[in-house]
Amino acid sequence: MLTFASNAGAQVELFSYAPPDPLTGQTITFTALVPGNISWDLDGDGSCDDETGPTTTYVFNTPGAHAVRICVDVDQTISRQDIIVRNRPPVASFTVGPAAPVARELVTLTSSAVDVDGPIILQQWDLDGDGAYDDATGERALYFWRRAGTFQVGLRVTDSNGAVAISRAAVVVTAALLEPTPRIRFVGVPTSNGAHLDLLTVVAPKGAHVGIRCRGHRCPFKHKRYTSKGKRVSLRRLARSFPAGTVIELRVTKPGTIGPFTRIRIRAGKRPARLDRCLEPGKPNKLISCDR
């Protein structure tokens, strides 16, 4: 006579398993609690023909309840337990390209999320940093920021079992260089006590602000500023001889962008010394390297 034991009944269970709360893809060890010739039904088809011996292992790749049976042929006992296998949540991650974007540059955000035990059915993006994942859906999203700064973005993914995972990252956006690149040119001829500037021209993008500062005894002005129309401008008033120690500085700026800075220092009997740097956006007196 066959005897059936079940975890739904009052009879003693004939095998144990570990870990007690398994995940998909995790190896489960089954151990018989009774002696005898042991065989196992691990695939749930009702036949104890999958493994033999007092212990065995198995991996379930899908979540939910899985029926496992042990058959003991000494007294022809069959015991069944329903093993509840928990779903593994997806793992959310993404890449940003280019990795160091500049303001107004189109950025591609690409999901690299994975789920080991089921498909990812929904991918949602938070691109404006408000915490709501309502800006785009799918594996890729396109976005750009109008100004420099550090901006939070996030990806939320959902698998077929409803499990959710979130990944967030800070995107550092730098200011863009002025385009087209401004050009500042001059010709300086040494004199006995300084130098003569024969030509000083500035070409700046339309709408850029050009500021000129002159410090020295023969400066025709101390400060001058104009808005570029996108054409070459000759600074004729600076076409003259200057004594050593005179310093002329030119700044080209436009809101939200990195502009050039040029300093011309007059030296006695030598060509003027030139220093080129860049200006931090919004800080016309802070010089930075122009290397990006």
C-alpha positions in Angstrom: 0.0 0.0 0.0 1.3 3.5 -0.9 1.5 6.1 1.7 1.4 9.8 0.7 2.7 12.6 2.9 2.3 16.3 2.2 3.1 19.5 3.9 -0.6 20.3 3.6 -1.4 17.3 5.9 -0.6 16.4 9.4 2.0 13.8 8.6 5.7 14.4 9.2 7.6 15.7 6.2 10.2 13.2 4.9 12.7 15.7 3.5 14.1 19.1 4.2 15.6 21.8 1.9 18.0 24.7 2.2 18.0 27.6 1.9 14.5 27.8 3.4 13.6 30.9 1.3 15.3 30.3 -2.0 15.6 32.7 -5.0 15.5 31.9 -8.7 18.8 30.6 -10.0 19.9 29.6 -6.5 21.0 26.0 -5.8 18.7 24.3 -3.4 19.8 21.2 -1.4 17.2 18.5 -0.6 17.9 16.1 2.2 15.9 12.9 3.0 14.9 12.6 6.7 14.2 8.8 6.5 16.4 5.8 5.5 15.8 3.7 2.4 16.2 3.8 -1.3 15.4 7.4 -2.2 14.4 8.9 -5.5 13.2 12.4 -6.4 10.8 14.2 -8.6 12.3 17.6 -9.1 10.7 18.8 -12.3 7.1 18.5 -11.0 5.9 15.9 -13.5 4.8 13.5 -10.7 7.5 10.8 -11.4 10.4 10.2 -9.0 12.8 9.7 -11.9 15.1 12.8 -11.7 17.7 11.9 -9.0 18.4 9.2 -6.5 20.1 9.2 -3.1 19.6 10.7 0.3 20.6 14.2 -0.9 20.3 16.1 -4.2 20.4 19.6 -5.5 18.3 21.6 -8.0 17.9 25.1 -9.4 14.5 26.7 -10.3 14.8 29.4 -12.9 11.3 30.7 -12.5 9.6 32.2 -9.4 6.5 30.7 -7.7 5.5 27.3 -6.2 7.3 24.2 -7.4 6.2 20.7 -6.4 9.1 18.4 -5.2 8.5 14.8 -4.3 10.5 12.2 -2.5 9.8 8.5 -3.0 11.0 6.0 -0.4 10.7 2.4 -1.7 11.1 0.7 1.7 7.5 1.4 2.6 6.5 2.9 -0.7 6.0 6.3 0.8 5.7 9.5 -1.3 6.1 12.9 0.3 5.5 16.2 -1.5 6.3 19.8 -0.6 5.6 22.9 -2.5 8.8 25.0 -2.6 8.2 28.7 -2.9 10.9 30.3 -5.0 11.2 34.0 -4.8 11.6 36.3 -7.8 14.9 38.1 -8.1 14.4 41.8 -8.8 16.0 43.3 -11.9 19.2 45.3 -11.6 19.0 48.8 -13.0 22.0 50.6 -14.5 22.7 52.9 -17.5 25.5 54.7 -19.3 25.7 58.3 -20.4 27.4 59.3 -23.7 29.3 61.4 -24.0 30.5 60.9 -20.5 31.5 64.6 -20.1 28.8 66.5 -22.0 28.8 70.3 -22.5 25.7 72.5 -22.3 23.3 72.1 -25.2 25.0 68.9 -26.4 22.7 66.0 -27.1 23.3 63.2 -24.6 22.3 59.5 -25.1 21.4 57.6 -22.0 21.4 53.8 -22.6 20.0 51.2 -20.2 22.2 48.3 -19.3 19.6 46.8 -16.9 19.3 43.0 -16.5 17.0 40.5 -15.0 18.2 36.9 -14.5 14.9 35.3 -14.1 12.5 37.0 -16.4 12.1 39.8 -18.9 12.1 43.5 -18.1 8.8 44.9 -19.3 9.1 48.6 -18.5 11.9 51.1 -18.4 11.2 54.6 -17.4 13.5 57.7 -17.2 13.7 60.7 -14.9 15.7 63.2 -16.9 14.7 66.5 -15.4 15.7 65.5 -11.8 12.2 65.9 -10.3 12.0 62.3 -9.1 9.2 61.4 -11.4 10.0 58.8 -14.0 7.8 60.3 -16.7 10.3 61.9 -19.2 10.9 58.9 -21.5 10.5 55.2 -21.8 12.5 52.4 -23.4 16.1 51.3 -23.5 17.4 54.7 -24.7 16.6 58.3 -24.0 18.0 61.5 -25.5 18.4 64.7 -23.5 20.4 67.9 -23.2 20.9 70.6 -20.6 20.9 74.2 -21.6 23.5 75.3 -19.0 26.4 73.9 -17.1 25.9 72.2 -13.7 25.4 68.9 -12.0 22.1 67.2 -12.8 20.4 64.1 -11.4 19.0 61.5 -13.8 17.4 58.1 -13.0 16.2 54.9 -14.6 13.4 52.7 -13.1 12.9 49.2 -14.5 10.1 46.8 -13.8 10.1 43.0 -14.5 7.3 40.7 -15.5 6.7 39.8 -11.8 6.2 43.5 -10.8 9.6 43.8 -9.1 11.2 47.3 -9.5 14.7 48.5 -9.4 16.1 52.1 -9.6 19.4 53.5 -10.6 20.4 57.2 -10.3 23.5 59.1 -11.3 24.8 62.7 -11.4 25.6 64.0 -14.8 28.2 66.8 -14.8 27.6 69.2 -17.7 30.3 71.7 -18.4 30.0 75.0 -20.2 30.5 75.0 -24.0 33.3 76.9 -25.6 32.2 79.9 -27.6 31.6 78.9 -31.2 32.9 79.8 -33.7 36.1 80.3 -31.7 37.0 84.0 -31.2 40.3 85.2 -32.7 42.4 88.0 -31.2 45.4 89.1 -33.3 48.0 91.8 -33.0 51.3 92.9 -34.5 53.8 94.4 -32.1 57.1 96.0 -33.1 59.7 96.6 -30.3 60.9 100.1 -29.6 63.7 101.4 -27.4 61.4 101.8 -24.3 58.4 99.6 -25.2 56.6 98.5 -28.4 54.4 99.8 -31.1 51.1 98.0 -31.8 50.5 98.2 -35.6 47.4 96.1 -35.6 44.9 94.7 -33.0 41.8 92.9 -34.3 39.1 90.9 -32.7 36.7 88.4 -34.4 33.9 87.2 -32.1 30.6 85.3 -32.5 27.6 87.5 -33.1 26.1 88.6 -29.7 29.3 88.0 -27.7 30.5 90.8 -25.5 34.0 92.1 -26.0 35.7 94.0 -23.2 39.0 95.8 -23.5 41.0 97.2 -20.6 44.2 99.2 -20.9 46.5 100.1 -18.0 49.4 102.4 -18.6 50.4 106.1 -19.2 49.6 106.2 -22.9 46.3 104.2 -22.9 43.7 106.0 -25.0 41.0 104.6 -22.6 40.8 102.5 -19.5 37.7 100.5 -20.4 35.8 99.8 -23.6 33.0 97.3 -24.3 31.0 96.4 -27.3 28.6 93.7 -28.6 30.0 91.8 -31.5 28.1 91.6 -34.8 30.1 88.6 -35.9 32.6 90.6 -38.0 36.2 91.5 -37.5 36.8 94.7 -35.5 40.0 96.7 -35.7 40.8 98.5 -32.4 42.4 101.5 -34.2 42.8 103.6 -31.0 45.2 101.0 -29.7 47.4 101.2 -32.8 50.2 103.3 -31.2 53.4 103.1 -29.2 53.2 102.1 -25.6 55.9 102.2 -22.9 57.1 99.1 -21.1 54.7 98.1 -18.3 51.5 98.8 -20.3 49.0 96.0 -20.0 46.1 95.5 -22.4 43.5 92.8 -21.6 40.7 91.5 -23.8 37.8 89.4 -22.7 35.2 87.8 -25.0 32.1 86.5 -23.1 28.7 85.2 -23.7 26.3 83.9 -21.0 26.7 80.2 -20.3 29.8 79.7 -22.4 33.6 79.7 -21.9 35.2 82.6 -23.6 38.8 83.6 -24.3 41.0 86.0 -22.4 44.2 87.6 -23.8 46.7 89.7 -21.9 49.3 91.8 -23.9 52.2 93.1 -21.8 54.5 95.7 -23.3 58.2 95.1 -22.7 61.2 97.4 -23.4 63.0 96.4 -26.6 61.1 93.2 -27.0 58.0 92.0 -28.7 54.9 92.2 -26.4 54.3 89.1 -24.2 51.0 87.4 -24.8 49.1 85.3 -22.3 46.0 83.3 -23.4 43.5 81.7 -21.0 39.8 81.1 -20.8 37.1 82.7 -18.6 34.8 80.7 -16.3 31.1 81.4 -17.3 29.6 84.2 -15.3 33.0 85.0 -13.7 34.8 87.3 -16.1 37.8 87.7 -13.7 38.4 84.0 -13.1 40.9 82.5 -15.5 40.8 78.8 -16.2 42.6 76.5 -18.6 41.2 76.2 -22.1 41.9 72.5 -22.2 38.7 70.4 -22.1 
